[in-house]
Amino acid sequence: MAPLRSIPVPVRSLRLLAVALVVWCARPAAAAADPAGPVLTDIREIRSLSAQKAGEALPVTVRGLVTRVTPFEMFMQEGPDAIYVWQEVRNPAIVVGDYIEVTGFSHSGQLFPIVRSSGIKQLDHRPLPEPQVLPYAELATGRGDCQWVEVAGAVETVHQKPDGSLLIGLLYDGALLKVEIAHLDPAQAARLHGARLRLRGVVNGLKSAQRRLIEPIVCVEASPGTFWVERPGPTDIFSLPLSSATTLGGPDGAWSFREMVHLAGTVTCQPSPQLVFVRDGAQSLEIRLVQPATLAVGDQIEAVGFPGMGIIQPLLKNALVRRIGPGQPPEPRRIRDAGQLLDLHNEAELVEIEGELRDLSRRNDDYVMVLTQGGQLFSVEFTAAQVAADALPLIGSRLSVVGICQIERLTPPDANQIVAPAAVRLLLRSGEELRVLSRPSWWTPVRLLALVAALSLFALGALGWVWTLNRRVQAQTRIILGNARQQATLEERNRIAREFHDTLEQQLAGATILLDAIDNAMMEQPQRARDNLQIARAMLRHSLDDAQQAVANLRNNDLFEREFVPLIEDAVQARLAGTGIPVNFHTEGNWPELDSRVKQHLLRMVQESVTNAVKHASPGRISVILRATKDGIELQVADDGCGFVVQARLHPGTGEFGLIGLQERAEKIGARLTIRSAPRQGTTVVVALRPDAAFSAA
């Protein structure tokens, strides 16, 4: 929709010409439109077009009743639908109430699609339709745009515009609705403040470039049938009965909210031209002015405005003020305990309080100080113009400030829905009333931070020295423990060897003799029994061989005396002796001395891997790779045998105790075991060990 208009005056010519220029630039699109295309005849259909589609200058022929007209713009309504018409081709004879036919083209508009007229025909003259009564919420969404409506309420603000029209703030549906009134009789305009009006007009509004309604405005022509004064305002608003600040709001208040009241008091502070604080007896009050005023502290004033609710206490809004004369500046209320600032009686009150400065920050052109007293924090705000930068107090200073107390935040409601002040701020009245009572000690936060930094560096150095010393002690401890463990391991090996010799070998030999006897004695199903006993005898003999080999290995002290690489080579050659299977050895890196326990487990894992390959894989070749790097050691045993499915063998139910034993040994020394195999693709066993696990006495 087009920008807000009222009556044709020279002051608005530039804006109208600008809109005309925009529409004129769209003429080529209109000229290019297909005159044979479908003609839009329904207002609702036009307004439902998208902005892009409406911008294609579609042909339009619509009829409706004129509800508002100016030299360049026109509003027309047909039934419940209304639309804005830009008079690219004007008909000066058209007036409000004419029923007309408009031909032209569609345009995207600023909120909804509009019509650019190329011809206007007057059909007849009719009464204006019954207006709609829309809630403010619907007006604010833009859905009531261009509609003929009726609004009623009390006038809170009145502004004279340069073109002679009036812009009033009307309390409507709980909100302040802007209404533009043109051609109002001066006698009626004189008593609008505080009056109750009933008005009929067209909904317009302020829009953004993103096609959003910023604020609705109702445009009214003060003509018969559009403007009624249901209750006139006072001839002199300052002649209203004088009230007191204590009577504002509440169940016992003498004045209800949104009714004009007349107050008087002494100015305690004026932070801005349209904000003033006054003290009315024992009660202080915040007054928000509708027009700027210049007042001095101590001035006796009268104010007429409308009560409203601040964050928790009443205030006076949209007020007009009149200065009665000068007076004595009021004394601030002395606050001994910062907790008293949360008292509701101190809201909007001029107070004086002391506190220690904890923080000072700048926010645009304002400063914010955080003070503390008795563990209670509160903030003090002032402008850069009040206190020079070189006069700002230092952190840690003890200050005395005089300012207006304002509640900044409330507590959450309790079970009875009662809230209370939770935080306050002070608006400093002047720079002279910010006094430094005592400066901070030499130990400022900056100096304390420097001292803490120096002590921290010293502590870090000491910790580093302790850490280095501890590492050396741990290294020596590992050497001592390694030697002790090696001696204990030798003794334990000999003990186990004796146990194997005295128990396991004799038991297995006895079991073999017993099975031979049973095999000779059994007569029933002799062939089946013989087969089973042959298998059992082979198994027992295999166990006997393994036990004898284990005894020999345990009694062999070369594990602790020889280097690891030759030890592995000899062990592998011993396992492959007589098999005819060739083996390739490959070593990389420098091999340091390993922990004896780690050396033992690695040897057994290599032996087990080679044994498994010989027994089960039928390999043509076996390769053993020993690799030592700074990241650890790695042993790899690979064969080109038949291979197997790894996951199917790695659980106890399969009877594959060799693979399970490899896993257990890897876990004991903290190694990572990897087995890669697949049917007919050979098998690779990789054991990787970190340096800390390889060289420590685990």
Secondary structure by P-SEA (a helix, b strand, c coil): cccccccccccaaaaaaaaaaaaaaaaaaaaaccccccccccaaaaaaccccccccccbbbbbbccccccccbbbbbcccbbbbbccccccccccccccbbbbbbbccccccbbbbccbbbbcccccccccccccaaaaaacccccccbbbbbbbcbbbbccccbbbbbbbccccbbbbbbccccaaaaaccccccccbbbbbbbcccccccccbbbbbbcccccccccccccccccccccccccccccccccccccccbbbbbbcccccccccbbbbbcccbbbbbbbcbbbbbcccccbbbbbbbbbcccbbbbcbbbbbbcccccccccccccccccccccccccccccbbbbbccccccccbbbbbbbcccbbbbbbbcccccccccccccccccccbbbbbbcccccccccccccccccccccccccccccccccccccaaaaaaaaaaaaaaaaaaaaaaaaaaaaaaaaaaaaaaaaaaaaaaaaaaaaaaaaaacaaaaaaaaaaaaaaaaaccccaaaaaaaaaaaaaaaaaaaaaaaaaaaaaaacccccccccaaaaaaaaaaaaccccbbbbbbbccccccccaaaaaaaaaaaaaaaaaaaccccccbbbbbbbbcccbbbbbbbbccccccccccccccccaaaaaaaaaaaaaabbbbbbbbcccbbbbbbbbbccccccccc
